[in-house]
Structures are given as C-alpha cells and as structure tokens.
Amino acid sequence: MLALLLVAASLLPLPSGLIDKAFHGRSGAYVQIDVQTGARYESDARASAVKVAPCSTFKIWNSAIGLQLGLVASPDAPFWKWDGVKRDVAPGWNQDQTLRSAFAVSCVPAYQALARQIGKVRMQEWLDRLGYGDRDISSGVDVFWLPAPNRKTILLSAVEQAELTARLARGDVPFSTRTQAELKEVMKVQSTAKGTLYGKTGTGTDRGTRIGWFVGYVVSGGKTNAFACRLEGDGVMGTDARKAVESILAGQGLL
C-alpha cells in the first residue's frame, strides 16, 4: 500500500481534456515535471519514451556550451556575421546575428558555425557530461541534431527533454552561474500576469515523420514546471507545439 501511495504522490495531475484540446487531434507526447517536487505528467508513456532527433531544440545546449567556453561573449554581442547567402526558408537568417537574435529566429547556419568552433572533441565531452540523449554525434559536429534522409542524428525522448530542462531550471547542470543566467535570458519567450515562459521550438522530418518540438519551463506563482511537447503529423511545426504548450499551461493557470 505504501508503494502505491508513493507512486500516486509522484503523479502531476492535469485537468481532464486539456491535452486533447491542445493537440487538436494530432499525435505526439507531452511531459511536464514539477521542478520542486519531481512530480510528473506524461500524456502517453509509450510516446513519451520514443527517441527522435531534437531538431533546433538543441540550440539551448549549443548556446550554453558556447557561452561556457567563451566563444559567445554575451547574449547581445556579435555572434555570427552573415555569409551573404540568401536563404529563402527563413528571411530572418539573412543578416548578422547576436546570440539572442539567432536563438529567436532559430538561425541554423549561425549555430552550425558555433558547433564547428566548439569542435567534435569538446562537443562530445559536454554532451557526455549532460547525458544528452544517446550522445551520438558521428554524423558530424555541425549536423548531428538536424534530421535529413540517410543521416543518423542524435536521439532523445520527450521525457529526456523535460528532465534536462528541469535540471536547467533548478541549476543542476555543469555550467557556471553566469552561463545559466545568460542562457535563461535568451530562452525567455513571454511573460504574462500569471507566469514567465522559457523555451525553444524545433521542426524537422525524422525517418519519414514530421515532428514539431517545444521544450522549456514556466515560472508561475513561485513554482517552476519543466515541459517537453512533441507533435507529429503532416505540416506540423515547432510553433504548433509551442501553441499546444501555451494552451496546456494556460489551462492550469500557469500562463
């Protein structure tokens, strides 16, 4: 009986129907962790354990490593000089970037340049220290998080994503206090009267499945909840996952 009570105490209750409403009939997974107590919610335990490419959510950790190594001076210092290549996929990439602006527009070439500066050896060391997914960067230091046909990416689950952001939120990561503070500043998405949202989207097609990520945490009422949302389906984007998370958090009165 005691064991059953302990298991029950570890569950984070969410209002009925909240996930279905937010997902709009799409498949995927949502994980939420109370950073203070460790209580958690998983919309679908099997789906939450499926490992896929992180896509641009890896920019959270690419940013942290760059800041920690001194390769990025600060969130608003010059970060990447535009190479002059016009990229129609994202017009916001066609300009010089700070870390803050590159994170906001998810500028892939800027972060690829940072990954090359970090280098394979140091990147592997940091991912090992973080315990990031399956830690496999064999496809290349500047592409291992980006899914593409015939490319083996690093893989991690929604549970692992949420656990990592929970560690970040409580300061249980191998980065300096300054790095963590600057990273959180860059990750800030929005503030409302009820809470402040931090996170990063990611979009891609992994092994034939279109996925949209949004991972991060929310601070509300003196409490912090980490989360990871992965949606799947034709045309799905990271922005769809973000909207789903905002709906779920608003339904709990956290945003």
Phi and psi in degrees as a GROMACS rama.xvg file:
@    title "Ramachandran Plot"
@    xaxis  label "Phi"
@    yaxis  label "Psi"
@TYPE xy
-59.9822  -43.2586  LEU-2
-60.6442  -41.0349  ALA-3
-64.2224  -39.6126  LEU-4
-64.9885  -38.7913  LEU-5
-65.3356  -41.3714  LEU-6
-63.181  -44.9316  VAL-7
-62.1887  -39.0161  ALA-8
-66.1916  -21.8082  ALA-9
-84.1075  -6.64492  SER-10
-87.467  139.534  LEU-11
-102.048  110.302  LEU-12
-75.7685  138.067  PRO-13
-120.564  147.375  LEU-14
-54.8926  142.077  PRO-15
-59.9796  136.038  SER-16
83.3673  -3.93477  GLY-17
-63.3798  -43.4373  LEU-18
-69.3777  -46.5145  ILE-19
-57.7488  -42.1618  ASP-20
-63.7409  -41.751  LYS-21
-73.5273  -34.5005  ALA-22
-79.0276  -20.1159  PHE-23
53.7027  42.1128  HIS-24
82.1771  -0.860622  GLY-25
-84.7813  152.448  ARG-26
-85.1781  165.591  SER-27
152.073  -156.158  GLY-28
-149.347  144.812  ALA-29
-133.784  128.943  TYR-30
-126.363  134.504  VAL-31
-132.913  135.508  GLN-32
-127.236  126.274  ILE-33
-73.4748  112.486  ASP-34
-63.9588  -32.4788  VAL-35
-75.6959  -42.4202  GLN-36
-102.065  -20.5673  THR-37
84.8232  -4.26377  GLY-38
-61.7752  143.73  ALA-39
-139.768  160.667  ARG-40
-127.982  136.148  TYR-41
-128.42  125.238  GLU-42
-67.4682  -31.6337  SER-43
-155.846  106.737  ASP-44
-58.4249  -39.4905  ALA-45
-67.385  -47.4822  ARG-46
-65.8142  -33.6758  ALA-47
-67.7734  -22.2251  SER-48
-92.9198  -8.86487  ALA-49
-67.9065  130.779  VAL-50
-97.5542  126.306  LYS-51
-137.438  175.646  VAL-52
-65.6784  141.735  ALA-53
-77.8424  -14.788  PRO-54
52.8739  -141.42  CYS-55
-76.1498  -1.80204  SER-56
-64.3763  -20.1094  THR-57
-65.4238  -17.4185  PHE-58
-59.5025  -23.7809  LYS-59
-57.2453  -50.1518  ILE-60
-84.0592  -30.1082  TRP-61
-61.0844  -42.0765  ASN-62
-62.4111  -46.8636  SER-63
-60.9241  -44.1981  ALA-64
-65.1194  -42.7642  ILE-65
-61.6541  -42.4621  GLY-66
-64.9231  -44.7091  LEU-67
-62.8597  -38.4443  GLN-68
-82.0681  -4.56119  LEU-69
80.038  10.8148  GLY-70
-76.6042  -21.4204  LEU-71
-119.394  120.187  VAL-72
-71.1412  -40.7645  ALA-73
-168.664  168.517  SER-74
-58.0577  -30.0855  PRO-75
-111.427  7.85945  ASP-76
-79.4708  157.706  ALA-77
-53.1664  131.642  PRO-78
-119.037  -45.907  PHE-79
-146.984  128.915  TRP-80
-92.8903  125.005  LYS-81
-54.7419  133.578  TRP-82
-83.6548  2.31447  ASP-83
85.5462  -3.42229  GLY-84
-82.6467  119.486  VAL-85
-78.631  123.084  LYS-86
-115.698  104.535  ARG-87
-67.6434  -22.0109  ASP-88
-61.0279  -27.8572  VAL-89
-154.767  94.0386  ALA-90
-55.7221  -26.9001  PRO-91
-65.2681  -14.2395  GLY-92
-80.0493  -17.8573  TRP-93
-85.1777  55.056  ASN-94
-167.802  163.672  GLN-95
-62.278  150.606  ASP-96
-128.551  145.16  GLN-97
-93.1253  171.341  THR-98
-61.6291  -41.6795  LEU-99
-60.9056  -47.0092  ARG-100
-70.5422  -38.3087  SER-101
-64.8636  -38.3574  ALA-102
-66.4133  -42.5314  PHE-103
-65.2728  -38.5789  ALA-104
-97.6888  3.66136  VAL-105
54.9124  52.6891  SER-106
-73.9857  98.4284  CYS-107
-59.2131  -49.5521  VAL-108
-61.5433  -32.2946  PRO-109
-65.7628  -42.1153  ALA-110
-75.7822  -27.8045  TYR-111
-65.9033  -39.7371  GLN-112
-63.2968  -40.7167  ALA-113
-64.0431  -42.3395  LEU-114
-60.6281  -39.4806  ALA-115
-66.0769  -35.2762  ARG-116
-65.8238  -41.831  GLN-117
-61.5284  -43.5214  ILE-118
85.5331  156.53  GLY-119
-61.2059  -43.2836  LYS-120
-65.1457  -50.0403  VAL-121
-68.3814  -37.2683  ARG-122
-60.4448  -45.3878  MET-123
-62.5435  -40.9681  GLN-124
-60.2322  -43.6742  GLU-125
-70.8883  -38.1503  TRP-126
-68.0455  -33.9609  LEU-127
-64.8921  -42.0135  ASP-128
-65.0553  -37.2738  ARG-129
-76.8482  -22.876  LEU-130
68.5074  43.3738  GLY-131
-81.7939  105.664  TYR-132
54.623  -140.355  GLY-133
-88.3037  2.28478  ASP-134
64.6726  17.2632  ARG-135
-89.9901  108.678  ASP-136
-114.155  23.393  ILE-137
-64.5709  -20.4606  SER-138
-75.2191  -13.6524  SER-139
136.579  139.024  GLY-140
-64.86  -21.9999  VAL-141
-106.656  10.295  ASP-142
-139.519  -4.81513  VAL-143
-63.0224  -18.7527  PHE-144
-96.7266  -4.57145  TRP-145
-105.368  112.702  LEU-146
-69.8405  142.623  PRO-147
-158.313  157.414  ALA-148
-55.0672  134.519  PRO-149
63.7156  23.4171  ASN-150
-117.974  130.46  ARG-151
-86.5939  114.529  LYS-152
-98.3277  166.435  THR-153
-65.7368  147.04  ILE-154
-127.28  140.614  LEU-155
-156.425  161.401  LEU-156
-99.0947  170.722  SER-157
-63.0595  -36.5306  ALA-158
-61.822  -45.5305  VAL-159
-65.4802  -38.8415  GLU-160
-60.9355  -47.1353  GLN-161
-65.5279  -39.4544  ALA-162
-64.617  -38.1318  GLU-163
-65.9136  -43.7539  LEU-164
-71.3949  -28.3139  THR-165
-65.2034  -40.7902  ALA-166
-63.314  -42.3556  ARG-167
-61.2664  -45.0747  LEU-168
-62.2592  -32.4453  ALA-169
-99.3726  5.71691  ARG-170
80.935  18.8489  GLY-171
-97.2787  54.229  ASP-172
-135.501  154.094  VAL-173
-81.9074  48.8269  PRO-174
-126.231  155.862  PHE-175
-65.6171  162.43  SER-176
-59.1214  -39.9146  THR-177
-64.7412  -46.1603  ARG-178
-58.8163  -45.2002  THR-179
-62.7738  -41.4776  GLN-180
-64.8439  -42.7283  ALA-181
-69.2866  -37.583  GLU-182
-63.0646  -46.0159  LEU-183
-63.3936  -34.834  LYS-184
-61.8427  -43.0313  GLU-185
-68.3927  -33.8308  VAL-186
-77.2381  -10.817  MET-187
-63.4297  124.255  LYS-188
-100.38  -49.5651  VAL-189
-164.14  158.506  GLN-190
-127.24  139.657  SER-191
-124.652  -179.287  THR-192
-64.2527  -19.7115  ALA-193
-100.771  -27.2307  LYS-194
-171.904  173.354  GLY-195
-121.23  131.811  THR-196
-107.569  133.666  LEU-197
-125.108  138.113  TYR-198
174.518  -178.357  GLY-199
-147.376  136.135  LYS-200
-87.7721  167.546  THR-201
-158.327  141.934  GLY-202
-137.831  141.382  THR-203
179.762  175.458  GLY-204
-117.616  112.197  THR-205
-110.588  113.295  ASP-206
51.6167  45.4032  ARG-207
86.4505  -3.69678  GLY-208
-111.115  125.923  THR-209
-77.8583  129.096  ARG-210
-130.247  147.984  ILE-211
-130.257  126.793  GLY-212
-109.242  150.776  TRP-213
-146.807  120.777  PHE-214
-130.55  149.351  VAL-215
162.842  -145.441  GLY-216
-157.047  162.228  TYR-217
-127.52  137.385  VAL-218
-109.46  121.495  VAL-219
-152.761  129.901  SER-220
58.9826  33.8228  GLY-221
78.6311  4.64112  GLY-222
-120.82  156.297  LYS-223
-125.973  132.293  THR-224
-124.198  125.745  ASN-225
-90.7821  155.959  ALA-226
-152.208  161.293  PHE-227
-146.989  129.34  ALA-228
-126.382  129.451  CYS-229
-126.825  118.605  ARG-230
-104.161  153.653  LEU-231
-134.055  145.214  GLU-232
146.46  162.61  GLY-233
-56.6847  128.376  ASP-234
74.9429  3.23612  GLY-235
-67.6794  145.996  VAL-236
-128.687  163.08  MET-237
-59.8295  -32.4226  GLY-238
-63.6171  -30.3641  THR-239
-67.2633  -40.6451  ASP-240
-64.8647  -39.4275  ALA-241
-61.9432  -44.9273  ARG-242
-60.7452  -38.3661  LYS-243
-63.2681  -45.1229  ALA-244
-63.0177  -44.3428  VAL-245
-60.2444  -38.0776  GLU-246
-65.1687  -43.4388  SER-247
-65.0018  -44.3378  ILE-248
-69.0397  -39.0943  LEU-249
-63.3622  -36.5033  ALA-250
-66.691  -19.8135  GLY-251
-96.2735  -0.594938  GLN-252
76.2178  20.6229  GLY-253
-96.4183  -10.6064  LEU-254
